């Protein structure tokens, strides 16, 4: 169970928080759908209903623009568990006001309360994601985020269904049932939140600045300090843009293009939500418990592929109308549409979960809440833009809903390419992830001991031409690998190594200029707080044994006394691209070094960082030998 993300649901450090955020998402959607149900119950005309349904999302999203900067500072200053209890207590007060609105059937009160739920969500948002690095280990971040995204998706879906059914099932008792339900859910969420264990403040001495405009500008700058974080924030906001366009079009798509009754919209939304939940849950297994941003390009292009297929699956209006779910499922082409909706959600999970994990992993701990708040401002702007753009292209350009899906698929691919061009680390990690997990069965242990930030030197045994790529796919942070210049220049692989900013090195007798330049680059990288990886043997092993470590590692540490992280590759000697002799095959095959084993089971293991003082090439060699053991 230690390597199962579901084990977190049995632990107090995670379960109460997971349930609290799920209850909050569930209650918000019960409330919003119940308002729509009340409008039908009151029999208001179409014009009034359209006014309310357009006004409601605007009121909910407005606090994100007005108060996110303040919310981020509060989340940084207060202990996180206390702030969650405060926000769930606010929810009780807001839902009590909303209950009055339901009982008196007063839409003004309900809309004021809806603004209040937006305010409460604005305050909860920064702490929702900033608490995870406080209660989870680094190797649990992807799994924890996957559970949170899965829980949120299911809570939103079930909340919409429950809220939509209240007036249908309760009839004349609908207002009282709705009022009772939202209060009971708010109280339950608050009681559960009181079981969340202590989580310290990010920056308890922070002086809160209440003017939202300059603080909004300041926290938006925080999101842009690191290119990877900046583009992860952009990616999350784009996820909300895509999700808003897609879900806002689903009601019309289910009615016009699928020929369904109102239940078919919920069914279509359920397929998308289930796909997102499953994709979120799969991220931990696919990423081998690291923050694997290589999944982000896979998710982006998967979303576009399934959305393009959704366009071609049904380009025009349905030939039948009034279909319930069963009748639709029996119809021609229905399974293709269902698979497309699940596929879009699945790859959306692959896309967004690693982005959240990267933001949490790479942002300074005393700024994370404010970075999340800045992201929420940008998310709100993208959501509003998506809603406005959806109306514009349909009313003024007269696009059909399938055409909107096609345009969104193309735009999604272009935005993904733009992000990956700006920060090649995303695409490089994707290629590393695909190559390594295609060629090997990789197991990783101990990499969580590598510090999240600051300079350090990684030392490892050298078995194959793939070693740097395997370590890159195993270590969550970017690593500047020092590698033999002839390996660095291998066609195709060279692009990946250059993108990863690997440092080519040559022997002193081969090219002293290249060697000197390598040491200068190593020194500059460590001075900049980066990870540098070296193979102190200086060459691939010829017999599977670890050769003596050269003194170059001592030269590096003498000028740059940074922490040293011993690592070892296990099982690589019999795998692809090692120098293991194939003399049994003889002659030409031997000279070509035909890969010995495809999909070999290999392992990457790491020891905790150690102080550079007293470290020698011999002591590091002994540690790496012990780490590798007898698994050459």
N, C-alpha and C positions, 0 to 999 in steps of 0.2 A: 504493500500500500504506500510505501514511501515515495514511489515514483508515479503515483496515481493522483491526478488533480482532484478527483472526487473525494480523496481523503481530507481535503481542506474543509469539506462540508460537515465533517465530524469534529472540527476543532473550534474552540471558542474564539480564537484569534481571528477567525474568518466568518464562521457561520452567522453570528448575530448581525454583522455588517451586511453580509449577502442578503439576509432576509429583510433587513431594514430598507435597503435600496430597492429590493423587489416589491415590498409593500408600497413604497412611495410611488414607484412607476405604475403599479397596478391601480392604486387609488386615484392618481391623476387622470388616468384614462377612463376609469369608471365614472368619475365626475364629469369629464368632458362629453362622454357619450350620453350620460344621463341628461345633460342640458339639451342635447339634440332631441332626446326622447321626450323631454318636457315640451319642447316647441311643437312637436307633432301632437302631444296630448292636449295642448291648449288650442290646437287648430289654427295657428297663425298662418297668414297667407304666404305664398312663395317669396314675395319681395322681402317681407320681414325676416323669414327664415334664412334667406340668402344673406341679409344684412348681419344677422347674428352669427351665422356660421363663418363669415369672413372676418367679423370683428373679434371673435373669440381667439383665434390663433394670434392675431396681432397683439391683443392684451396679454397673452401668455408669454410672448417672446420679447415684449418691450422691456421688462426688467433686466434682461440679459444685457441690453445696451446701456441701461441707466446705472445698474448696480454691480456689474461683474467686477469692476476694479476694486470697489469696496469689499465685495465678498472675498476676493482673492487675498486681500490684506488681512481680513478677519480670520480666514482659514489658516493663514501663516502665523498669526499671533496667538490664537487660542489653541488649547489642547484639542486634538481632533475628536476624541470621543465625546468631550463636552459640547463641542459645536454641533455634532450630529444630534445629540439630545435636545439642544436648543431648537434646531430646525424641525425636528419631529414634534416638539411642543408647539411650535408655530403652526404646524400642520393641523393640530387639533383645534386651535383657535380659528384658523381660516376655514376649516371644514364645518365648524360650528356655525360660522356666519353663513356659509353656503347652505347648510341645513335649513336655516331660517328662510333663505331664498327659495328653497324647494317647497317648504311647507306653505309659505305665503304666495308661492308661484310668482315671485318678483324677479324679473330678468335683470334689473339693474343691480340688485344685491348679488345675484349669481355672477355677473360679469366683474363686479368689484372683487369678489372672492376669487375669481379666475385670475385676475391680476395678482392677487395675493399668492396663489399657488405658483405663478411664474416667479415671484420674488423669492419664495421659499426654495424653489428649484435652483435659482441663481445662487443662493447662499450654500446649498448643499453640493452643487456641482464641483467646486474646487476641492472640497474635502473628500468627495466620493472617490476620486482617482488619486489624490495625494496621500491618502491613508494607506493604500496598498503597499508601497515600498516600506512603510513603517512596520507592517505586520507580516509581510511575506519575505522569504529569502529571495535573493536575485534569481535563482533558478526556478522559483515558483511564480514569478511575475506573469509570464505568458499564460500559464494555466489559470492563475487567479483572474486575470483580465478576461480570459475566455469564459470562465464561469459567470463573471459579472455581465458580460455582453449577452451570454445565453439567457441568464436570468432576466435581464432587462427586456430582451426580445419577447420572451414568453409572457412576462408580466404585462407588457403593452398590449399584446394580442388578446390575452385572456381578460384584461381589464376592459378593452373595447367590446368584447363579446358580452361580458357580464353587464356592463353599463348600458349597452344597447338593448338588453333583454329585460331590464327592470320594468319599464313601462308596459312592455308587451305582456309580461307575465303577471305583474301586480295590478294592472288595470287602474281603477280609481284610487287604489292605495299606493300608486307609483310614487307620488311626491314624498310620502312618509317613509316608504321603503328606501328611496334614494338618499334621503336625509340620514336615516339610521345607518345605512351601509357605509357612507363616507366617514361618519364619525367613528364607527366601530373599527374601520380599517386604519384610521389615523391613530386612534388610541393603541391598537395592536402594534403598529409600527413603532410608537414611542416606547411601549413596554419592552419590545425586543431590543431597541437601541440601548436600553439601560444595561444590557448584558455585554455590550461591546467593551473589551478591556482597554486599559489606558493606552493612548497613543499621543506622544509628546508633540508640542508645537514645533513648527519648522523654524520660526524665528520669534521667540516670545518677547524680545525687546523691541520689536518693530513698532515704530510710531505711525499710526494710521493717518493717512491723508484723505480727507473726506470729499475733496473736490474731484468729481468723477472724470472730468475731461483730461486734465494733465496726468492723472493716474492711469487712465485707460491707455494713453499714449505710452506711458512708461512700461506698463506690463506687456503691451504689444511689442515693444522693443526687446523685452526679456525673451519672448518667444523666438526672436530672430538672431540671437547671439551665436548659436551653433547651427551651421547649415543643416545637419541631420535633423535636429529638433525643429528648426524652422519649417523644413519641408515635411516633417511628420505632422506638424500642426496643420499645414496646408492640406495634407492628405486626409486628415480626419475631417476637416471642414468640407473638403470635396466629397467625402463619403456622405455627409449630411445633405449636401446638394443633390447627389444622385438619389439618395433615399427619399428625399422630399419630392423630387420630380416623379419618381416611380410610384410612391404610395399615393400621392395626390391624383395620379392618373388612373389608379386601379379601379375606383368606383365606376368611372365612365367606361373604362376598358371592359370590365365585367359585364356591364349592361349592354353596350353597343357592339363590341367586337366578339364577346363570348355569348351574348344572348341570354344572360343570366338574370335571375331574380336577385333581390338584395343579399340573400345568403351567399351567393357566389362571390361577391366582393370579399366577404370575410374569409371564404375558403382560399381565394387567391392571396390575400394578405397572410393567411396562416402558412401557406406554402413558402412564401418569401421569408417569414419570420422563423419557421422551422429550419430552413436552409441556413439562415444567418446563425442560429443557435448551434447547429451541427458544425458549421465551418469554424465558429469561435472555439468550440470544444476540441476540434481536431488540431488546432494550432500547436498545442503543447506536444502532441505526439510527433507532428511533422517537424517541429523545431528542435527536438531532442532536449527539451527543457532549457533552452537558451532563448535570449531575445533575438529571434531569427527574422531580420528584416528582409531576408531573401524571399519570404512568402509574399511580400507586398507587391512586387511586379506580377507574380503568379495570380494574386487576387485581382489586380487591376485588369489584366488582359482576359482573365476568366469572366469577369463581369461583362466586359464588352462582347466577348464571344457569345455568351448566352443571351445577351440583350439583342444582338444582331439576329440570332436565330429566332428570338421571340417576334421580331418584326416580320420575318419571312413565314413564321408559323401561321399568322392570321393577319393579312394586310388590310382586309376590308371588313365590312360589317357582317355580323352573324346572319346566317340564313334562317335561324329559329330564334324565338324570344321566350322569355319567361321560364327558362330552364333552371331547375334546382340543381344542387350539386351532383346528385346521382345521375340525372339526365345528361348533364354536361360531361361527366366522366365517361359515359357510354358513347358519346359522340365521336365522330372522326377527328383525328388530330389533337384530341384533348390531352393525351399523355405527353405529347411533345411540348405543349404549352406548360403543363404542370412541371415537367422536368426543367424547362427553362427558368421558371420562377424559383424553383428550389436551387438551381445552379447559380442564379444571380445572387441569392442570399448566401449560399455556401461560400462563394468566392469573395463576397463582401466581408464575411467573417475572417477569411484569410487576409484580407486587405487591412482591416481596421485594428484587429487585436494586436499584431506586432507593432503598429504605430503607437498605440497607447503605451505598450510596454517600453518602447524605445524612449518616448517622452519621459516616462517615469525613471528610466534607467540613466539617461544622459543629463537630465536637468539637475542643477544643484539642489540639494534637499531643502535649503532655506529659501528657495525661490519657486519650488514646484507648484504650490497652490496658486501663486500668481501667474505662472505659466499656463496652468489649466484655466484660470479665469480669462486670460488673454485669448486662449483658444476658444472659450465659450463665446466671447464677443464676436470672433471671426466666424464661428459656427452659426451664430444668430444671423449675421449678415448674409452668409451663404444660403441659409434656409429662406430668408425673405426674398433674396434674389431668385432662388429656384421657384418660389411661388409666383412671383411677378412674371418671370420669364415664361412659365407654363401658361399663364393667362394670355400673354402677348402673342406667343406663337400660334395659339389656337384661335383667338378672337380676331387677330389682325392679319396673320399669315395663313390662317385657315388650314393649319396642319392637322392631320388625323393623329389619334393617339399612337398607333404603330409608328408613324413618322417621327413623333416625339421620341419614342424609344430608340429608333435608329440614330437620330441626331445625338441623343444622349450617349449612346454606345461609342460613336465616333469621337465625340468630345471627351469622353472618359479616356479613350486610348491616347488622344493627343495630350491631355493633361498629364497622364502617367508618363508618357515619353518626355515631356518637359521636366517633370520632377526628377526623373532618373538621369536626365542629361545634366541638370544642375548639380545633383549629388550622385555621382556614379557609384557610390558605395552601395546604394540600393540594388542596382543592376548587377554589380560585381558579386554581392552576396547571393543574389538569385542564381547566377551562373555557378558559383561555388557550391551552393546548396544542391542544385540539380545534378552537377557532375559527381560530387562526392556521394550523394545518396543513391545515384544510379549505379556507380561503380563499386560501392562498399556498403556493408552493413555496419554503421558507425554507432559506437556507444561512447558517451562522454561522461566523465566523472571528475569532480574537483575544480572545474573551471569557475564555479561560483566563488572560489577563493580569490580570483583575480580582482583587484580593486576596480571599482566603477570609474574612478578618475585618477589622474596623476600618473607620473612617469613610472615605468617599471621595465625590467629586462626579462624576456621569456627565453629560456634555454631548453633545447630539446635534442634528442637523438635524430640522426638523419638517415632514412632508409630508402626513400624513393623520390622520384621527380614530383610526386603529388603532395609531399609533406606540408609545404607552405599552404597549399590550397585546403588540405584537410584541417590544419590548425585554424585557418581563417574561418572555415565553416563551423568550428567548434567554440571559438572564443567570441563572446558577445561584442567586445569592443574591436574597433579597427586595429590591426597590428601592422607595423612597418617591418616586414621581414627582410633580413639581410640574406641574400642568396647568391650562389655562384653565378657569375654573369652568363655562362653558357646555358644554364637552366632558365635564367631570366629571359633569354632571347629565343626560347622555344616558340615556334609559330603558334598562333591562336592563344596559347597560355600567356604569351608575352603581354597581350592586351589586358588580361586580368591582372597580371602582376604590376603593370604600369598604373592601372586604375587604382590598385590597392597601395600605390606609392611604395612598392618594394624597393630595396636598396641593393643594386648589383655590386658584387665585390669580386676581386681577382686576387690571386696569390702575388706576393711581393716580386717574385721572379717573372711572373706572367705579364703583369701590367701594374707597376707601382703607382701610377697616376690614378687608376681606377680604385685601387686599394685605399689610397689616401683620401680620395673623394668620398668613399664609403664611410670611413671613420668620421669625417666631418659631418656627413648627413646623419649618422647615428647620434652624434653629440647634439646637433641642432634639434633632432626629433625628441630626445630625452629632455632637453632644456625646455621644450614646448609642452611637456607633460604627456607625451604620447607613449604608447606601448611599442617596444622594439623587440622583434624575435630573431634569435640567431641559432645557428646549428654549429656548435663549437668544434665538432669533428672536422669541419672544413671540407668534407666531401661525403658522397654516399658510401655507406658501408659496402664492402665487397664480399663479406662472408656472413653478414647478419649480426656480427658482434659489434659492440660499441667501441669505436676507436678512441684513443686518448684525446681529451679536449685540448685544443690549442690555447696558447696564452693570450690570444686576441680578446677573449672574454674578460681577462684580468685588466687588459689595457682599457677596455670600455669602462669597467667599473671604477678604475682608478681615477679617471677624469669625471665620471658621472656616477657617484655613489647612490644609486637608486635601488629600490627593492628588487630582488631577483626571484623569479618564479620558475622552479624546475618543472619540466613536463616530460612525458614520455609517450611514444607511439608504440602500441602493442599490436602484434599480428600482421605487421606490414611487410615482413620479409618474404612471405609467400604470396603477397598480393600483387596487384598490377603495378608495373613500372618500377619494381625494385630490381636490384642486380643479381637476384638469386639465379644461380646457374641452371640452365636448361640443357645440360650436356646430354641428357637422355634422348633429347630430340636431335641433337648433333648438328654440326656444320652451320649452315646458313641460318637456321632457326636460332641457334645459340648466339650468333653475332647480332641478330635482329632483336634479341631479348624479348621474345614473345611473352605477353602477359601470362603469368603462371595461373592466377586464380581470379575469376570474375566474381564480384559480390562477396569478397572475403569479409569475414567478421573481424573488424579492427576496433581498437579502443584508444582514446586519448585520455590520459590521466594527468592530474596536476597536484603539486604540493602547495601548501600555503606560502605566501611571499616571505622572504627572509631578508634580514638586513645585509647590506653589501659588505659591512665590516667583517674581515676575517674570511671572506669567501675566496676560494681559489679555484682554478680550473680543475684540479684534482678532486676537491670536495664536491663540486657540482657534478663532475663525472660520476662519482660514487652515488650521489643522490639519484641521478637519472637512471643509473644501472639498477638501483633498488626499486625505483618506480616501475621500470619495465619488467623486472623479474626475468622469468625464463620464457616469456612470450615474445620472441624475436619477430 
